[in-house]
Structure formats: C-alpha cells, structure tokens
Amino acid sequence: MNKSIYAILFFCCTICNSPVAAQKNIVPAGLFHYVSNFGVKDSIYTHRIWFSGNAMIEECYLFLTCGLGDSVIHEGYEAYKYTYFNLSNNRCQDYFSFSDTASVECNYRINPLTIPPNDIFRKLIRKGWETKEEVRDSLLQGQPARIIKLTEDNAPYGYRIEENYYFQKGVQISSIINFDSIVSDRFPGKKLPEGYSLVRVDNITYPQKAEMYSDYYIARDSLTEKELKIFNQWEKNAAETKLPLISEAEVMKMPKVAIRFKDYPFCNPGKFADKVE
C-alpha cells in the first residue's frame, strides 16, 4: 500500500459518552499528541491538539521543500495554520499564529467525520482481501498491553499487510478525543475489557517490509495561562466573527503557506503538501 494513500486518508474521532469511557482516566483539558512516521520520506512528525470543554485547536502541517536553484535548503513538515473547532456546532476558524491577538482568517463548517485526530486506519477498507485476526497480551514500552493483530492478504497482487492495534489500561484520555469507535469499525462484534484505550497502531506491508506507526497520548493534562487565554479569545471570536460561513471544500482549495517561511519566496510546498495536514 503506497504511503501517499495513507496520507490522504484523514483520521476520524468521535465524542465519547459511553459508560465504558466514563470509567477511564478522563482529562477535561490539555494537550494531545499524535506522533507518526506516516507521510513523506518516513519523516516523524507530531500533531498537537489542544482541547478544553467542547472545543479543540489543531496545529496543521504541510510537507515543505525550500529550494534555491537546484539546491534544497530545507525539507520537512511545517505548521501552516491553527484551526479552532467548536464541536457543539461543527464550525471552525483558521488562524496563522497561536496567539490570543491573532485574527480570524476564515470561517467554515466542517464535516464531523473529518474532525481531528482523524485516525488514518478507520476508513481503510480493503475489499476482497482475506483477513485473519489474533489477540494476545504483551508489553509496550515496559507496560502491559493487549494487542489485536490483523493480517490481510491480497494474493492476486502479492501483498500482505500486518496491523497491530495496542490497547492499554488506565491511560489518560481526552474528554472529547477517543478512538473507541475504531474497535467497532475494524473489529466488528468485539468489545475490549473496560478501561482499555487505543495507544498505538503499527503497520508492516510485505513484500516491501515498509514499517509505519502512530502513537496517541495525552502529553499534558492541563493548559497553560497562555493557552487558556487563546481558548477564551478564540471562543469569543467564533461567536463574533463577521466573515462569511464557507464550506470545508472551499477551505481545502486555499493556498497552504508555512507560517515560519511565509516571507521567503524560495519556499514552496512539496508535492504531497495537499495530502498531509
């Protein structure tokens, strides 16, 4: 499976109100990290998502290539915007700096299925593939983990994909970000023991032996004074903005310019910039 295909598949989350989730270590506000080597040139990148109450702020990335003539000066993932999500009405506003004085750049409605952290596996459907499933207990970074392994074969094309889903008990989870729905999507009819949460997914594609992974965790279970000010101001901005409400499709067509290099004409998005966000 080509890596660019994975990059296209936006990962998906749900708001959790289930009795099982209520027994987990729920964090009402803080910083969520999604760390992955999916994307361009096996670069490891970290998506940061701040969350508080019924809102979240995502730092969005593109893959950037900065060149001068035939020389590549800089290449890698760079932040190009910050998106404020109001989950009560599925409306968003974009900003070009993480500050309580930043101006709203656009105002739009978003499809709930594309709200971050958008798990890249949730909508991955391989029709016609034979699937085998295995459940085992093991260790992840020295801590007990329950692992569900999927092996999918496409004999006519000579591909085999192994996916390992790691679940741990007692880990912190966001009050509005969770991956419980991935269990029902990828493992129909299965229910994990109470208190378990998805913390990692890794993937190996044969015969290339291409290895990819994604880790999900709460990096901090509180917000700084600066972050609280931003949430308060951006909530106010969302209610008062005079910008017209446009569609998500219109926003996707807008130019993506890395914040750090916006004043440098020799920096242009790489060819995968529109696929990795």
Secondary structure, 3 states (H helix, E strand, C coil): CCHHHHHHCCCECECCCCHHHHCCEEECEEEEEEEECCCCCCCCEEEEEEEECCEEEEEEEEEEEEEECCEEEEEEEEEEEEEEEECCCCEEEEECCCCCCCCCCEEEECCHHHCCCCECCCCCCCCCCEEEEEEEEEEECCEEEEEEEEEEEEHHHCEEEEEEEEEEECCEEECCCECHHHHHHHCCCCCCCCCEEEEEEEEEEECCCEEEEEEEEEEECCCCHHHHHHHHHHHHHHHHCCCCEEEHHHHHCCCCCCHHHCCCCCEEECCCCCCCC
